[in-house]
Structures are given as structure tokens and as C-alpha cells.
């Protein structure tokens, strides 16, 4: 089966600009996650969707970050305006069901590496 | 918060077994232990998961302590392609996987 697709792979912007990332999860996967991974650290969950509803966005900086998952399939993550500290890899993952059930394996995309200058 | 403790780095010789430890003292009785690994410039990749019993799959084995407060990921014969950051995680009260900084495994030829 095809994996999680993300685009673009790389993005360079200046601070205060806006940027958007796109994710296409594995077909049939109801749960979608966006993570932020800063160099040298593990992935940090930003937002979790179950179908097209938000399950948890408690760690999403809502003053500048937004995400949507229309029709419960593809998802976009937007940053507006970007700050220097947003430089990171943004990872999308999907799983068949809710990540908290214990048995649902998350499949990750390759990520988008964002550099904010 | 679902916190795990892992060594920052470990080294192994090629074709030798590797034991990667993890402490998760705050784990609850219903939380599964998951291991993922991340190769350079890639997203994390699932390795194995378990609840109480030791688990084996084609990639690795997972040994879980009787009190479940620690676990060990075992790579039976390390290859150069196993060089990666290995994350131990579990779903805590937030019902999501929380990733720490992981263990950077270096495999020496």
C-alpha cells in the first residue's frame, strides 16, 4: 500500500511569511497526526484528527498555526506568520484508528523541512 | 505526562546483538509500549509494540519487565542499516504517543 505522502519536502521562507504543508494519509486511515520535530528532539504532537474532527490540538500554537482535514482525508497545516523558532521538520502520520487504543500503529511521512530565515 | 527515559547514545558492532533499554515508570496497566526508529532524513518507522508479554517480529524482539516499568528492544544481529534514533514511547493519560529524545544507535563495521 502507498505510504503517507507529504509535500513539499523542503521550504525556505523569511520570518513573518506564511507557509502551508500538505499531507495525504494512507487510504482508509481514520486518524491523522501532525508533529513538529526540532533538530535533536523527538517529534512533538501538534494536532490529532479523527476523520475530519479535531481530537487534540492542545499543543498547537493557535495564534499562528492552523490545520484542517476536509472530508476526512487530506490535511493541510499552515503557519502564519512564521517565526524563527518554527524552523523544524513537520511530520504527518496516520493510523487506522485512535492512537490511544494502544494497538494502532502510526505510519509517518518523510516530513517537510522548514527553514525560517 | 507519558515520560520515558533512554540513554542518549549507544554503539554496537555489526552482526552483534543490541539491547536498547527504556524506563517508563509512570506507565499504567492498560498502556501499550511502542518502539519506533528514525533513520536520517526520514520519518519515524514502527518497530514493535507490546503490553505484558515479550514480543517478537521480523525486525526485533521486545522484552518487558514484570512490573512493566522498563522494557528492552533487542536487535538480534545489528546491521549498518539499523543505525538510527530509537524511540520508546507509550500512550499515557493523554491517549497519544509521546516521544522523548530517543537513543542514537551507531553500528560499527
Contacts between the chains, C-beta under 8 A, distances in Angstrom:
chain1	res1	chain2	res2	distance
A	4	B	43	7.5
A	33	B	96	7.9
A	35	B	99	8.0
A	40	B	101	7.2
A	41	B	101	5.8
A	42	B	87	5.8
A	42	B	99	3.3
A	42	B	100	5.3
A	42	B	101	5.4
A	42	B	102	5.6
A	43	B	44	6.6
A	43	B	99	4.9
A	44	B	99	7.4
A	45	B	96	5.6
A	45	B	97	7.7
A	45	B	98	7.4
A	48	B	96	6.3
A	56	B	94	7.1
A	56	B	96	6.6
A	91	B	43	5.1
A	91	B	44	7.5
A	93	B	43	7.2
A	93	B	44	7.8
A	98	B	95	7.0
A	99	B	91	6.6
A	99	B	95	6.9
A	99	B	96	5.1
A	99	B	97	5.9
A	100	B	91	4.8
A	100	B	94	7.6
A	100	B	95	2.6
A	100	B	96	6.0
A	101	B	91	7.9
A	102	B	30	6.9
A	102	B	31	6.6
A	102	B	32	3.6
A	102	B	49	7.7
A	102	B	51	7.1
A	102	B	91	5.9
A	103	B	32	6.5
A	103	B	49	7.4
A	105	B	34	7.9
A	105	B	46	4.7
A	105	B	49	7.2
A	106	B	36	7.7
A	106	B	44	7.7
A	106	B	46	6.8
A	106	B	97	6.8
A	107	B	46	7.1
A	108	B	42	8.0
A	108	B	43	3.1
A	108	B	44	5.0
A	108	B	45	7.0
A	109	B	43	5.4
A	110	B	41	7.4
A	110	B	42	5.8
A	110	B	43	5.4
A	111	B	42	7.8
A	111	B	43	5.3
